[in-house]
Every structure is written in structure tokens, then in C-alpha cells.
Amino acid sequence: MDTQDNLILKIATIDELKEKWDYEIKNHKGNIHYLQAANEAIRETRHGNRITYIAKINNQIISDITVIIKEKGILSESKYTEDLISNIRVFLCDIRTIEDYQGKGYLSKLYKYVENDLKEKGYKEISLSYDTNNIKNKIMYTKWNYTNFIRSETRTSNNTTYTYDYYYKKIDILN
């Protein structure tokens, strides 16, 4: 756990994970996707296939990053293939900061905490993806040194087509 300016950086407990997902479900008006994602996240965390890191201020979760890992030689989820997760590589997803706290550096502080913790756990690489239309994320991930291209993937949801680019980086200790 790291604290600075009333900011707490830590791995979420199951209760904090439930709190995070309750917020997401409420914020998205009970959307079934979020209900399903919450159940999956809690189940996968209990099985050791995910770690969710959180940033809190005044006991409120303001930012989170979920890491999907490979546990005991079995991929945690079938949609994550060997190019994204391996014995040395993990996959970042669900990278969020609530709106009132965006643009203030909290996510970058949480990311540095995550990267350092993953290095201590023995991982050597991190992969992630982003919607190619989201220029803000592309700039942020490039700043974080995600420059090793893995692949692109096109998905369609509600008659809208999205292209996702996947990148990885070697883990460095960040200060």
C-alpha cells in the first residue's frame, strides 16, 4: 500500500471490488453487461486469475486497473491468447478514473504502483489494448511506453465497428 496526499494505492479486497462494481452498475443504470462483468471479475479474482488495483481518496475509490494473469498454466479467460498473457506477460484491462478525478495524475500514480508490484511478482511484460478512435488513451499508453505492437482486432457491437490495437511493453521500475 502507498499513501501520499491522502491518496491510497493498493490491491482491492473482495469488498472493495464489490464496491467498485456497484458504482459501475449504478453509473450505467443496471446495464446487464456490467452485472455480468462484476460477477466475472469477482469470480476470477477469487480464483487468482485477476488482480484489481485501486486508488482511494477519503475512502472513495477514484481509479482502478485490473490485471489478468495466467495461473497454473491455464489462461484465465479463453479470449486472452498466448500473445497477450503468458508466464511472463499480463494483460491490463478496465483502466478507469471517475470523471471528477480525471486529468489530475491519479491514474498515472496508480499505474506506476501496478507496474512496480507486477515486477516484484516476477512478471516481465505487460500488454493492453485500446479503441483506436480513443486518441486520449493512445497518447497516455504511448507515454507509458506501450510501443511494441502485437496485433489489431475489429469487433462489432450494436451495429458499430471498433478497431482495437494491442501493444506490450517490458516492465521497468518507475519512480
C-alpha positions as CSV (number, residue, x, y, z in Angstrom):
1,M,0.0,0.0,0.0
2,D,1.2,3.5,-0.8
3,T,-0.1,6.7,0.6
4,Q,0.5,10.3,-0.4
5,D,-1.7,13.4,-0.2
6,N,-4.5,11.3,1.3
7,L,-4.2,9.0,-1.8
8,I,-4.1,5.3,-1.0
9,L,-2.8,2.9,-3.7
10,K,-3.5,-0.8,-3.0
11,I,-4.8,-4.1,-4.2
12,A,-8.5,-4.2,-3.8
13,T,-10.2,-6.6,-1.4
14,I,-13.2,-8.5,-2.5
15,D,-15.4,-6.0,-0.6
16,E,-13.7,-3.1,-2.4
17,L,-14.1,-4.9,-5.7
18,K,-17.9,-5.2,-5.0
19,E,-17.9,-1.5,-4.1
20,K,-16.2,-0.6,-7.4
21,W,-18.7,-2.7,-9.4
22,D,-21.7,-1.4,-7.5
23,Y,-20.6,2.1,-8.6
24,E,-20.2,0.9,-12.2
25,I,-23.6,-0.8,-12.3
26,K,-25.3,2.2,-10.8
27,N,-23.4,4.6,-13.1
28,H,-24.6,2.5,-16.1
29,K,-28.2,2.2,-14.9
30,G,-28.0,-1.6,-14.3
31,N,-26.8,-2.5,-17.7
32,I,-26.6,-6.3,-17.9
33,H,-23.1,-6.1,-19.3
34,Y,-21.9,-4.5,-16.1
35,L,-23.7,-7.1,-13.9
36,Q,-22.1,-9.9,-15.8
37,A,-18.7,-8.2,-15.7
38,A,-19.0,-7.7,-11.9
39,N,-19.8,-11.4,-11.3
40,E,-16.9,-12.5,-13.6
41,A,-14.4,-10.1,-12.0
42,I,-15.2,-11.3,-8.5
43,R,-15.1,-15.0,-9.5
44,E,-11.8,-14.6,-11.4
45,T,-10.3,-12.6,-8.5
46,R,-11.3,-15.3,-6.1
47,H,-9.6,-17.9,-8.4
48,G,-6.4,-15.9,-8.5
49,N,-6.7,-15.1,-12.2
50,R,-7.1,-11.3,-11.7
51,I,-5.8,-8.6,-9.5
52,T,-7.6,-5.2,-9.3
53,Y,-5.6,-2.3,-8.1
54,I,-7.3,0.8,-6.7
55,A,-6.6,4.4,-5.8
56,K,-8.7,5.8,-3.0
57,I,-9.2,9.3,-1.6
58,N,-11.2,9.9,1.5
59,N,-12.2,6.2,1.4
60,Q,-13.7,6.6,-2.1
61,I,-12.4,4.5,-5.0
62,I,-11.4,7.1,-7.6
63,S,-9.4,4.9,-10.0
64,D,-8.8,1.2,-10.8
65,I,-6.7,-1.0,-13.1
66,T,-7.4,-4.7,-13.4
67,V,-4.7,-7.2,-14.4
68,I,-5.5,-10.5,-15.9
69,I,-2.8,-13.1,-15.2
70,K,-2.0,-16.7,-16.2
71,E,-2.4,-19.0,-13.2
72,K,-1.1,-22.6,-13.0
73,G,-0.6,-22.9,-16.8
74,I,-4.2,-22.2,-17.7
75,L,-5.2,-18.9,-19.4
76,S,-7.6,-17.1,-17.1
77,E,-10.1,-16.4,-19.9
78,S,-10.4,-18.1,-23.4
79,K,-10.5,-14.7,-25.2
80,Y,-7.0,-13.9,-24.0
81,T,-4.5,-15.7,-26.1
82,E,-0.8,-16.5,-25.6
83,D,0.2,-13.3,-27.3
84,L,-1.4,-11.3,-24.5
85,I,-0.9,-13.4,-21.4
86,S,1.9,-15.8,-20.6
87,N,4.1,-16.9,-17.7
88,I,5.9,-13.5,-18.0
89,R,3.2,-11.3,-19.6
90,V,0.0,-10.0,-18.0
91,F,-2.9,-8.1,-19.6
92,L,-4.3,-4.8,-18.3
93,C,-8.0,-4.0,-18.7
94,D,-10.7,-2.0,-17.0
95,I,-8.5,1.0,-16.7
96,R,-10.7,3.8,-15.2
97,T,-10.8,7.0,-13.2
98,I,-14.0,8.6,-12.2
99,E,-14.7,11.8,-14.0
100,D,-14.1,14.3,-11.1
101,Y,-10.6,13.0,-10.7
102,Q,-9.5,12.7,-14.4
103,G,-6.6,14.7,-15.6
104,K,-5.0,15.1,-12.2
105,G,-2.4,12.4,-12.4
106,Y,-4.0,9.8,-10.1
107,L,-4.2,7.1,-12.8
108,S,-0.5,7.6,-13.6
109,K,0.4,7.2,-9.9
110,L,-1.8,4.1,-9.7
111,Y,-0.2,2.7,-12.9
112,K,3.3,3.2,-11.5
113,Y,2.2,1.3,-8.4
114,V,0.8,-1.5,-10.5
115,E,3.9,-1.8,-12.7
116,N,6.2,-1.9,-9.7
117,D,4.0,-4.6,-7.9
118,L,3.9,-6.7,-11.1
119,K,7.7,-6.5,-11.4
120,E,8.1,-7.6,-7.8
121,K,5.7,-10.6,-8.6
122,G,8.1,-11.6,-11.3
123,Y,6.3,-10.5,-14.4
124,K,8.5,-9.0,-17.2
125,E,5.9,-7.7,-19.7
126,I,2.5,-6.0,-19.7
127,S,0.0,-6.0,-22.6
128,L,-3.1,-3.9,-23.1
129,S,-5.5,-2.8,-25.8
130,Y,-7.4,0.4,-26.7
131,D,-10.0,1.5,-29.2
132,T,-8.1,3.2,-32.0
133,N,-10.7,6.0,-32.0
134,N,-9.7,6.9,-28.4
135,I,-6.8,9.3,-29.1
136,K,-6.6,10.3,-25.4
137,N,-5.8,6.7,-24.4
138,K,-3.4,6.2,-27.3
139,I,-1.4,9.2,-26.1
140,M,-1.4,8.0,-22.5
141,Y,-0.4,4.5,-23.3
142,T,2.4,5.7,-25.7
143,K,3.6,7.9,-22.8
144,W,3.7,4.8,-20.6
145,N,5.9,3.2,-23.4
146,Y,3.4,0.7,-24.9
147,T,5.1,0.8,-28.3
148,N,5.5,-2.9,-29.1
149,F,2.7,-3.7,-31.5
150,I,1.1,-7.2,-31.1
151,R,-2.0,-7.1,-33.4
152,S,-5.2,-5.3,-34.3
153,E,-8.7,-6.7,-33.8
154,T,-12.1,-5.5,-35.2
155,R,-15.3,-6.0,-33.2
156,T,-18.9,-5.0,-33.8
157,S,-21.2,-4.1,-31.0
158,N,-24.7,-2.6,-31.5
159,N,-24.1,-2.1,-35.2
160,T,-20.9,-0.1,-34.6
161,T,-17.5,-1.4,-35.6
162,Y,-14.5,-0.8,-33.3
163,T,-10.8,-1.5,-34.0
164,Y,-8.6,-2.3,-31.1
165,D,-4.8,-2.2,-31.2
166,Y,-2.9,-4.5,-28.8
167,Y,0.6,-3.5,-27.5
168,Y,3.0,-4.7,-24.9
169,K,6.0,-3.2,-23.0
170,K,8.8,-4.6,-20.9
171,I,8.3,-3.7,-17.2
172,D,10.6,-1.1,-15.8
173,I,10.6,0.1,-12.2
174,L,9.1,3.6,-12.3
175,N,9.6,6.3,-9.7
